[in-house]
Amino acid sequence: MPHIAILGAGITGVTTAYALHSRGFDVTVYDRQRYAAMETSFANGGQLSASNAEVWNQWSTVIKGIKWMMQGDAPLSVNPRPAWHKISWMAEFLANIPNYKANTIKTAGMAVTARAGLAEMAERSGVDFDFSPAGILHFYETQKDLKHARMVNGLLTQGGLDRRELSVDEVMAKEPNLRGDIVGGFWTQSDSTGDIHKFTNGLAKWLERQGVTFRLGKPVTDLHVREDGVHVECGDDAKFDGIVVSAGVASRKFAHRLGDRVNIYPVKGYSITVNLDDEASQAHAPMVSLLDDKAKIVTSRLGKNRLRVAGTAEFNGENRDILDRRVRPLTKWVETHFPEVSTENCVPWAGLRPMMPNMMPRVGQGKNDRVFYNTGHGHLGWTLSPATADAVAATVLARFKSNSLGAGQSTTLRPA
């Protein structure tokens, strides 16, 4: 059977390994970390959120970004130091503003489709990842923001999502512990939450038992596409029939070596994990998942003892530093909206979201018919990965069945 290499053992790489293995491919996954899901898939907001499918390509985002540039604790932070990659990425971001509505609808459709794939993976592998079908509650504190949410809801509906508007009283009924000057909200019953690290790591261990090879703690130093296959250098030279790049923000440099341009920018996001060590905090922390659109902050309850709070977007290059001024707004948000929850024990984290300028993942074949991509999911990697993994695996299957690549072996391949 054809042997496929995957670069990256985060959520996109591991779900891609599942989808390819299910179709009969021999799969080897590379990652520089010793364990799966140790970078961007380590401590995100936890939401499986089709309701957060709105892309960011709007003039309002640009205006807010300019306004917030000198405000260290703003939801969006841009390092003003000029850099060609950042400037070119932002130029392409602006060029995609006309595609805002179409791309929001497409993203919502992918997110809805992804749910079945995630459920299948969880059921087959038996992974415990603090999954909760608790739904997601968007809440708003101004009529202007609520009006915008109604417009977005129309786009999400076109993408196949069922989301309904709530009155103030209905918002408070969904989450009685929430405090603030709430004017209304939206409720998505079909959205859910879970611990991305526990899921990805658990799925990787299950796949290893099924025969998938994981070469972890092994940084890939070079790549070459030759007539006889794709060569991956990682202390040694291994040859593969094809390769899928799912390497997060490193996908850009790997794509360059493979002859492709994948214009990913690392957009840093922050989270805190609030350890609910006392009964009062456990009782007053939200059970439903929340999204505060104005603050751009999300929450997920991960079991009895943990509350994940995440948000912010920082354009500061490939910088993984955890900055206090960026963490502090998350803690303050908890203290404002859930004052009876103790923030004494909070664990901060920062990860780099791999974002394309059009906010759409890069999924499919590269210039060479042995090279494929499943990367650039931005803030929705956890939500979209099962769908994009299935899509790229179907593309790989079709290519190997129709081409002479792996000739004489394609008969072992099967649909998922």
N, C-alpha and C positions, 0 to 999 in steps of 0.2 A: 504494500500500500504506500502511497506517497507520504513523505515525511515533511511535516511543516514545522518551522520554527516560529515562535511567538516571542517578540521582545516586550517584556513588561508583565509583572505578576500582580498588577492591581486589578480592580474590578473588571475593566474592559479586557485585559489579557486573559484572566482566568475564565470569564464567561465565554470568550472566544475559544479557549481550549476545550471547554465543555461542548460547544457547538460543533467544532471540528471533530473531536473524538466521537461524538454521537453519529457523525456521518462516515465514520470508518477510517479517518486519517490517523497516522502515527504523529504524535505531537510532542514537541519539546519546548518548554517555556524557560526563558532566561530573565533574570532580574539581578541587579547589583546588590540588592538587599538580601539578608540571610533568610528572610521570611516573606511570605506573600502579604500584600496590602500594608506596606510599611511607609508609604509616602502619601500621596493624595487620597488614597483609600483607607487611611488610618482612622481619622476622627472627624468626618464631615458632619453635616447637620442631621443626617439620619433619615431624611424624608425621601420617600418614594412618591414623588409629587408631580403628577401630570398637571396639577393646578398651578405649578410654578413654571410652566412651559413658555411663558412670554420671553421673547428674545429682547436684548437690551438696545438694539439699534433704533434709537429714537432721538430726536433733537432735544427732548426734555432731559434725557440722560446726559447729553453733552453739556447742556446748560447747568445742570446740577453739578457735574464734574468740575466745571470751571469755577463755580461758586464755592465748592468745597476744597479747592486745591490748597488753600492756606489754613485749613481746619484739620488738625491732626487726628481728631476722633470722628471725622465724618464717615458715613457709610461707604463713600467712594474716595480713594486717595490716589493721586497721581504724582509720582516724583517728577518735578519740573525739569530735572536734568535731561538734556536732549540725548537721544540714542536713536540711531537709524532704524533699528528693528521696531522700536515702540512707535516712532513717527509713521513708518510705512504701514504698520498694523492698524493704527488709528485712522489713517487715510482710507484703508479698505473698509474699516468699520463704518465710516461715514458714507462710503459709496454703497453700503448695503442698507441704508435707511429706507430706501424705496421697497425693500423686500421684507420689511418688518412684519406686516400682516401675514403674508404667505408663509414665512418661516416660522412664525408663532403657531400657525395652524398645523404645519408639518410636524413641528416638535411635539405638539399635543398629541397628534395621531401616533407618533412613535412611542410616546410615553404610555398611552393606553394599550398599545399592542404589546409592550414589554412586560406587562403584568403577568400574562399567562406564562411567559418564558421563565420569569423569576419563580413563580409558583411551582413549575415543573422541576427546576433545579433544586429548590428547597425540599420538595417532596422526595425526589430520587436520592439526594445526598443525605437527608435527615439532619441537616445542620441546624443547630440552635443559634439564632442570631437576634434574640430579643425582639422578634417580629411582633408588631401590633397593628391590627386592622382598625385603628381608632379613628381614622379620618383626619383631614387637615382643615383647620379653621383659619381663614384670612380675616384679620380685623383692621378697621380703619378709624382714624381719629379726626379726619376732616372730610367734608362733603366733596371737596375737589378730588381727593384720592378715591373715594367711593365711586364717584362718577367715572373716573378712569377705569376702575375695576369692572364696571358694567360693560364698558367697551371691550375690555380684554375678555370678559366672559363670553361675549359673542364670538370671538375668535376661537376660544377653547371649545365652545360648543360645536363649531364647524370641524374641529379636530376630533370630535367624538366623545368629549368629556361632559359628564353630567355634573353641574355645579350650581347650587341655588343660593340666592341672596337671603340674608338673615337680617331681621330687625335687631335693635340693641338688646331687647329682652331675650331674643332667641340666641344671640351671641353669648350672653351671660348664662343662659341655661346650658349651653354646650360646655362652657368653662367657668363655673361659678367663682373660681379663685382669681380670675383675671381682674386687674385694677387698671383704670385709665378712663379718659373721656372718649368712650367709644361711640361712634355714630352709626355703625352697621358692620356687616361682614359678609363673607361668602363661605359656604360649607361644601366640601368635597368628601362624601362618604366613602368613595371607592379608593381614595389615597390611603397610604399606610406608612409605617416607619420600621426601621430596624438598624442594627449595628453593622455597618458596611465592613468593618475589619473582621468581625467574627464570621460574617457570611463568606467573605472572599477567602480568608485563611482556611475556614472549614471546608469550603468547596475545593480548594486546591489540594488539601490532604486527601479528600475523597477521590479526586481525579487521579492522584498519584497511586492510590490503591487500585484504580481501574486500568492503570498502565500508562498514564501520561507521565512524561519525564519532566522534572523540575530541576533546573540548574540555577540554584539560588546562591547569592553571595558571590556571583561570577560576573563582574562587569564586562560587557561586550566592548572590545577595543577596536574592532574594525569589521566591515562588511564588504563583500564583493559579489556581484552577480556575473557568473560566467556561463558558458554554453552548457556545462555539465550540472549547474545548479547554483544555489545561493550558499556562499561560504561565510560562516560566522566565526570570527576569531574571539576566543575567550580563554586565553591560556593555551588553547590548542585550536586546530582548524577543523570545524565540523561542516559537512556538506548537507544541504537540504534541497528538496524539490521546490519549495516555496517558502515565503516568509510573510508574517503579518506583523506590522508595527503597531503596538498598543502601549507605547512607552511614555505616556503622559507628556510632560514638557520636553523630554528628551527626543520625542518623535521628530521634531524639526531637524535636529542634527543627523539622525539616522536616515531620514528621508533624503537629505542632501547627499549623503554618501551613496544612496541608492538611485540618484538621478531625478528625484522629485522635489517639488516645492510644497511644503505643508506649513503654512504660515501660522504656527501656534505661538501664542504669547502666554507667559506664566502670570496668571492673575492670582495673587495671594488671597486666601480666605482664612479666617480665624475661627476657632471654636473654644468654648470652655466646657468641660464636663463637670457638672455640679454634683458632687457626691452627697447624696441625701442621707446623712448619718443619723438623723434623729426623727422621731415619729411625726413631729410637727411639720418638718420639711417634706416628708413623704406624703403627708395628708394634703399639703397646700401646693405642691408642685403640680403643674398641669398634666393630665392624663392624655388629653387630645393633643395632637401636634398643631403648633401655631405658626403663622407667618405674619409678621408685622411689615407690611409693604413699605411704609414710610421709613422705618429704621433699617429695612432690608435684613431682618433678623428672623431666624427660624428656630423652632425647638422640637425636640423629640424626647419622649420618655422611654428610656432604655431599661426596662425592668423596674423593679421596685425601688432600687437604690441610686439610679443615675438619671440626670437630666442633661441632655446635650443642648447647648445654645450656640448657634453659629451665625456668621454673617460677615459683612464688609467685603470690599474688593479693593485690592491694592496693586497698582501698576508700578512695580519697582524692580523689574528685571527678575533674574533667577536668584532671588534673595529669600532665604528661609528663616531669617531672624524673627523671633517672637517679640514684638514691640509692645511694651506696657501700654502705651497710649492707644493702641489698637485693640488690646484685650479689655481695657477698662470699660468701654461702652457696653460690652456684653454683660459684665458683672452688674453694672449700673442698671441695665435694662431689667435684669432679674429682680433687683431690689425695688425698682419702680413698679413693675407690673405684678410681682409676686412677693410682697414685702415680708411675708411670714416664712419664706424659704431662706435658710441659712446659706450664705455664700462664703462661709469660712473655709471650706475645702473645695477649691476649684482647680482643675488641671487645665492649663492653657495649651493650645496647639495651633500650628499654622501649616497650611499646605498650599501647593501651587496648582491651581486649576489650569488645565491645558485648553485654551480658548482660541477658536478660529475667529477671524474678523466678522463673519456672517453669523456667528453663534450656532452654527450647525456642525455636527461631527463629520469628520472626513472618513467615509466608509466606502471601500471598493478597491479596485485595482489601480496600481501605479502605471508608469510608462512601460515598465517591463512586466511581462505576463507571469512572472514568478513572484511579483511583489504586490502586497495588499496592505491596506490601512484600515484600522478601526481605532480612531483616536480623535482628540479635539472636542470632547463632550462638555467642556466647561463646567458649569455648576450642576449639571444633570447627569453625570456619569453613572451614579447609583441608580437613577431612574431609567435611563435609556439603554444601558449596556446589554440587557438580555435581547432587546430588539436588534441592536446594531451587530451584536455577536452572531445572531441568526442570519442577518443579511450578508455579512462578510463571509460567513461559512458557506452560504448558498452560492455566493459568487465564486469562491475558491472551488467548490464542487463542480460548478458548471464549467469553469475554465479547464479543470483537469479532465473532465469527461470529453470536452470538445477538442482539446489540444493533444499534441503528441507528448506533452509533459507527463512523465510517469507512465509511458506507454506500456501496456501489458499489465498494469497494476490497477487501472481505473475500475476494473470489474469488481474490485473489493469494496468500492465506495457505495454508499447508500444514502438515500434521503433521510433527514432527521425523523 
